[in-house]
Amino acid sequence: MTAALAVQRVYKRFGATEVLCGVDLSIEPGERHALIGPNGAGKSTLFNLIAGGGRPSAGRIELFGVDITRLGPAAVNRRGLARSFQNTSVFAGLSVFDNLRCAALFAERGRGSRWRRWTHARAASERAEQVLDAVGLGARAQVLAGTLSYAEQRALDLGLALAGGAHTLLLDEPTAGMNRAEAARAIELIRSATAGRTLLMVEHDMDAVFGLADRISVLVEGRVIATGTPAAIRSHAAVRAAYLGDGFER
Ligand SMILES: Nc1ncnc2c1ncn2[C@@H]1O[C@H](COP(=O)(O)OP(=O)(O)OP(=O)(O)O)[C@@H](O)[C@H]1O
């Protein structure tokens, strides 16, 4: 089967510093994959490269078999990969619904006849309605996005990626800055709203990682030292030594 996302022998150097040293990752369509590792391991650098925010020094990145190594962020996004940021990217002055409609319109942006543009506008509104419910913001549709709570803004941010039609999502610390109850709700929301899509997330919260991921890769000093199911990673001696610690019993 063609991988949804394939990272092949990827290196990244900044000057004399080698931050990524031959990273391989293969993520199946529909898989939820978490990337964990200590601070400075290179997780954000790898995310940037996948999303088109930089070029690897060497190696190749494929999205559903298509080489995206040298594409910029907009071109990668057009091919169905969306990245959500810790700093949410919602339009504060627009309503929740209009945020979602804009994302859907942008994805549906139609050229051609007036009739075709009208049908695109209608399809965008319908998609916005669907996503609104999927991310649990149905009751907040007409509220200005800037007045949402932080957790709601993260939900809307996820909604923007879904409304844009992304089949592959990169989530950057989706529960960062949330209390335990908010984080637990966010995990459930991500699980239900992204069903059937491919997910790669960087996350430090081990409840979120072990609760959501089908497989986990552990990055240490620019190298993937282990990839496996949560159970395999939990009991992996090198992972425990390098990252989880011996007190980790979840
Ligand atoms: N543009 C850059 N120029 C030079 N060094 C960089 C650059 N970007 C990142 N680095 C270095 O690369 C290393 C990896 O950083 P990165 O942010 O990818 O790690 P991380 O695993 O995401 O860490 P954290 O969990 O703290 O976010 C760090 O030592 C960082 O200082």
The ligand as a MOL file (V3000), in Angstrom:
LIG
                    3D

  0  0  0     0  0            999 V3000
M  V30 BEGIN CTAB
M  V30 COUNTS 31 33 0 0 0
M  V30 BEGIN ATOM
M  V30 1 N 16.6640 27.9630 11.8780 0
M  V30 2 C 17.4990 27.3300 12.7140 0
M  V30 3 N 18.8090 27.6420 12.7380 0
M  V30 4 C 19.6490 27.0080 13.5700 0
M  V30 5 N 19.2930 26.0270 14.4320 0
M  V30 6 C 18.0040 25.6830 14.4540 0
M  V30 7 C 17.0250 26.2990 13.5990 0
M  V30 8 N 15.8320 25.7420 13.8530 0
M  V30 9 C 16.0330 24.8070 14.8170 0
M  V30 10 N 17.3330 24.7850 15.1740 0
M  V30 11 C 17.9300 23.8960 16.1770 0
M  V30 12 O 17.5480 22.5840 15.8480 0
M  V30 13 C 17.3740 21.8150 17.0370 0
M  V30 14 C 16.0220 21.1370 16.9850 0
M  V30 15 O 15.0100 22.1180 17.1780 0
M  V30 16 P 13.4560 21.7610 17.0540 0
M  V30 17 O 12.6980 23.0090 17.3920 0
M  V30 18 O 13.1800 21.1230 15.7640 0
M  V30 19 O 13.3030 20.6930 18.2220 0
M  V30 20 P 11.9510 20.1280 18.8870 0
M  V30 21 O 12.1530 18.6520 19.0220 0
M  V30 22 O 10.7770 20.5900 18.1390 0
M  V30 23 O 11.9980 20.7960 20.3180 0
M  V30 24 P 10.7660 21.2410 21.2970 0
M  V30 25 O 10.1450 19.9750 21.7970 0
M  V30 26 O 11.4570 21.9910 22.3850 0
M  V30 27 O 9.8320 22.0880 20.4960 0
M  V30 28 C 17.5490 22.7490 18.2210 0
M  V30 29 O 18.8540 22.5890 18.7280 0
M  V30 30 C 17.3810 24.1150 17.5870 0
M  V30 31 O 18.1440 25.0780 18.2800 0
M  V30 END ATOM
M  V30 BEGIN BOND
M  V30 1 1 1 2
M  V30 2 1 2 3
M  V30 3 2 2 7
M  V30 4 2 3 4
M  V30 5 1 4 5
M  V30 6 2 5 6
M  V30 7 1 6 7
M  V30 8 1 6 10
M  V30 9 1 7 8
M  V30 10 2 8 9
M  V30 11 1 9 10
M  V30 12 1 10 11
M  V30 13 1 11 12
M  V30 14 1 11 30
M  V30 15 1 12 13
M  V30 16 1 13 14
M  V30 17 1 13 28
M  V30 18 1 14 15
M  V30 19 1 15 16
M  V30 20 2 16 17
M  V30 21 1 16 18
M  V30 22 1 16 19
M  V30 23 1 19 20
M  V30 24 2 20 21
M  V30 25 1 20 22
M  V30 26 1 20 23
M  V30 27 1 23 24
M  V30 28 2 24 25
M  V30 29 1 24 26
M  V30 30 1 24 27
M  V30 31 1 28 29
M  V30 32 1 28 30
M  V30 33 1 30 31
M  V30 END BOND
M  V30 END CTAB
M  END
